Amino acid sequence: MLYSLVASCEANGINPEAYLADVLLRVQTHPAARIEELLPHRWTVSA
């Protein structure tokens, strides 16, 4: 599973370490109805 996450990030030009660190923090408060925003192909760096 971790390998596919890293591969998805790299395919989308995202640093896997930055992505995972950001998503793990944001998932706690992110609305469940908008969870697709945290997928690698839709993810943007939080401000």
Secondary structure, DSSP 8 states (H G I E B T S, - for coil): -HHHHHHHHHHTT--HHHHHHHHHHHTTTS-GGGGGGGSTTT-----
